[in-house]
Amino acid sequence: MDPDKKNIAAIKTYEKAGFKIIQENKDEILMLKKLSVN
């Protein structure tokens, strides 16, 4: 996911869903979520 840095609500929602911030630039935040195979 790459939500706009100003969209705090979206970032918080993605974090609650298990996404982690892995990179930031001046406009965007790159977020990833690890998936497991069971």
C-alpha positions as a Markdown table, in Angstrom:
| # | Residue | x | y | z |
|---|---|---|---|---|
| 1 | Met | 0.0 | 0.0 | 0.0 |
| 2 | Asp | 1.2 | 3.5 | -0.6 |
| 3 | Pro | -1.2 | 6.0 | 1.2 |
| 4 | Asp | -0.6 | 9.7 | 1.1 |
| 5 | Lys | 1.4 | 10.8 | 4.2 |
| 6 | Lys | -1.4 | 13.3 | 5.0 |
| 7 | Asn | -4.0 | 10.6 | 5.1 |
| 8 | Ile | -3.5 | 9.6 | 8.7 |
| 9 | Ala | -6.8 | 7.8 | 9.0 |
| 10 | Ala | -5.8 | 5.5 | 6.1 |
| 11 | Ile | -2.4 | 4.8 | 7.6 |
| 12 | Lys | -3.9 | 3.9 | 11.0 |
| 13 | Thr | -6.5 | 1.6 | 9.3 |
| 14 | Tyr | -3.7 | -0.2 | 7.4 |
| 15 | Glu | -1.7 | -0.5 | 10.6 |
| 16 | Lys | -4.6 | -2.1 | 12.4 |
| 17 | Ala | -4.9 | -4.5 | 9.5 |
| 18 | Gly | -1.3 | -5.6 | 10.0 |
| 19 | Phe | 0.6 | -3.4 | 7.6 |
| 20 | Lys | 4.0 | -2.0 | 8.6 |
| 21 | Ile | 5.7 | 1.1 | 7.3 |
| 22 | Ile | 8.8 | 0.1 | 5.5 |
| 23 | Gln | 9.7 | 3.3 | 3.6 |
| 24 | Glu | 8.8 | 6.9 | 3.6 |
| 25 | Asn | 9.4 | 9.8 | 1.1 |
| 26 | Lys | 8.1 | 13.4 | 1.2 |
| 27 | Asp | 4.6 | 12.5 | -0.2 |
| 28 | Glu | 4.0 | 8.8 | 0.4 |
| 29 | Ile | 4.5 | 5.9 | 2.8 |
| 30 | Leu | 5.2 | 2.4 | 1.6 |
| 31 | Met | 3.5 | -0.3 | 3.7 |
| 32 | Leu | 3.7 | -4.1 | 3.5 |
| 33 | Lys | 2.0 | -6.9 | 5.2 |
| 34 | Lys | 3.5 | -10.4 | 5.6 |
| 35 | Leu | 1.2 | -13.2 | 4.7 |
| 36 | Ser | 1.6 | -16.7 | 6.1 |
| 37 | Val | 0.8 | -19.9 | 4.3 |
| 38 | Asn | -0.8 | -22.5 | 6.6 |
